[in-house]
Amino acid sequence: MLDLDYGESSVIGDRAFDADPRIVSLLAKSLMHGLLQSGMANCGKHFPGHGFVKGDSHTDVPVDKRSLTVILADDAAPYRWLNNVTSSVMPAHVIYPKVDSRPAGFSAKWLGDILRGQLSFTGAIFSDDLSMAGARVIDGQAVSTTQAAVVALNAGCDMVLLCNQSLGDGAELDALIDGLTEAQLKGRWQPLDASEARRLALLPQAPATPWDMLMVQPAYMQALDLLP
């Protein structure tokens, strides 16, 4: 969680490490390094920052009216500082109208021009859950899960997630897979070799280290000694 805690958000709150991007980055870097040392990739969210808005993108379409300059200087700073240790990024279902009329996860400006261009991020990009309210309205129009997925993929996401509607008999997941297949056949979306390479890079490169062995690694033992 790389969001900043402004004390107003109804969904981020104490999920965030701190209000100061420097502290957030220091703590997140330790967590990321720990995950990487144990063979697990990581994902920073919610780019470029979900902590300032009060609304919950699970149930609303939050709007952050701040300027790009302010967002890059504060909320997005951890993504720049942690570029080399962040395996993947998840953008926010938040609209930043001074940058784009679409939520960040459906915006080529945010994902291509800013995240990959200005911030030089080369890892994978996951969409946030496409069943959330913040993902069901694009350009002022209600969209289906498949329509949202196509827009997200075309904007620069390497993978799309469908979480809250994936339970039960899996009908919603089947419909999404069928919808993406149809979209591909009709030329509305095409998979990219670069996306496939980024997805494969997230897979473990070696068998997982057993828990007992992780507990006696020198780096872990040294970290325990540093605790008060």
N, C-alpha and C positions, 0 to 999 in steps of 0.2 A: 504494500500500500504506500504509494508515493504522494498521495494527496496531503494537503496541508489542513490542519485543524483550525479553522477560523472561529469555531464556537457557535456557528449558526446552522450548519448542515443537519438535516434530519436523518441522514443515512450514513454519513462519513463519521462524524463525531470522534469517539475514542478509538475507532479503527485506525485512525491516523497516528503516526509516531509523535508528531509535534506540529506546532504552527510555524516553526523556523525551518526553511528548506535545507539549511546546513545540517541541522540536527537530524531531520528526516533522512538526508542522504547518508550521513555517517551510520545511523542505525540500520538503514536498509542495506547498505554495503556489507555490513557484518553478516546480516541474514543471507544475502545473496552469496557471499563467499562461503558460508557454511553449507548452503545447499549445493553449490558447485563442487565443494570438496567431497561431498557425499555422493556425487554423481548425478545430482538432480538439477535440471534447468530451472530458471525462475521467470516470473512475469511481473513487470511493473504496471500499476494501474492507478488512476484512470486518466490517461493522457488527454489534454494537457493539464488537467486538474479539475476535480469534482468538489473540492472542499469549500469553495466560496459560496456556491448557490445553496439555498435552503431546501429546494425541492428534491425529492427522491425520484431518480430516473426509473425505478421499478414501477412507479405509479403515475409519473408525470413527465413532462418534457421540460426540464430545467433550462433557463436562459441566463447566461453570464454575460453582462453587457460591458465588461472591462475591455480595455484595449489590448492588442497583441503585445505591445511593449511591456505592459504590466504583467501579463500572464507569463511571458517568456522569462522575465526577470525573477519572478517568484515561484509560481506553481510549477512551471515546466523546467525550472533549474535542475532538479534532481535527475531528469532524463538526460540533460547535457553532461552533468558531472559523472553520472554512472553509466555512460554510454558503453564502456568497454566490459562491464560486468553484467549488463542486463541482457538476458537471453531473448526475451520477448516483451512486447508491450500490448496493453489493452486500452483502447481509447474510450472516452466517456460518451454516453448518450446525452450529451449536453450541447446546446446551441450557443455559439459565441458569435453573435451577429456582426460584430465589427471585423470578423475574419471571414465567415461563411454563413449562409443561411441554413446549412445542414448541420446536424450533430457531428461532432468530430469523427466518430466512427464511420461516417458515410461521406466524408469530405476528402477529396483528393488534395485540397489545399493543406489541410492539417496533416494528413498521412504522407503525402508525396512531397509537397513543397517544404513543409516545416519539419516534420519528424525525420524524414529521410534526407531532405535537402539541407536545411539550416542546421539541424542537430546531428546529421550524419549517422543516423541509426541504421544498422544493417541487419538486425535480427528479424524474427518473425513478428507479425502483428495479428493478434486475435481480436475478433469483434467481442463486445460484451454480449450478454444473453439477448437474442433477438426476440424473445417473448416479452421483454420489458416494455412498458408504455413508451419510454424514450426512444424505442426502436421502431415503433409502429406508425409514426407520422414523419414523412419526409417531404419537403417542399410544400408543407401545408396539407398534404393528402394522406389519408389512411392507406397503409400498405400491408400486404400479406407478408408472411414469414419469408416466402420465396423471393418476393420483390425486394424486401429488406436485405436479404442475403446477396442478391445480385448487385445491388447498389454498393454494399460494403466491400464485396470482392473487387468490383470495378474501381472503387476508390483507393484500394491499396491493401485491404486486409488479405492475409494469407490463409486464414481459417475463420469460419463463423461458428458461433456457439448457439445451441438451442438447449436451454437447461430446464426452465420451469415448466415447459410443456413436453418434456421428454419422458415423463412417467407413464404408467399404464401400459397400453398395448402398443405404444410407439407409433401410433397413426400419424402424429404431427411430424415426427422425424422422417417417416416414409414419404409423407407429402413433400417435405423439403427436399429430400434426395431426388424424388421424381421431378420436382419443379426445377431444380438445378440442372438435371439432365436435359429437360426440355429447353431451358434457357441456353444451354450450350449448343444443342442441335440447331436452334434458331439464330445463333450468332449473337445473343445478348450478353454472353459471358464466355470467356475462354480461359482455361487453366494455364498458368505460366510456369516455365521451367525454373525460374528464379524462386517462385513461391514454393515449389516442391523441394528445392534445395534448402530453403530456410526451414521448412517443416521437418525434413529429415535431420537437420542439424540439432534439433531439440531432443532427439532420441538418445538414450544413454549409450555411451561409447564402450562401456565395460559393465560386467555384472555388478549389482549393488553390493556395497560393503556391508557385511553383517553388523547388526546393531552393537553387539559386544565389542567388535573391533573399532567401530566409530568412537565408542566411549573412551578408548585408551589411545587414540591418536594424539601425538604430541601437541598439535595445535589446539585440540579440545582441552587437554589437560592444562596447558598454559592459560587458556581462557578462564578455566575454573579458578586458577590461582589469582587471577586479576580481579575476581569478584570480591566485593567488600564483605 
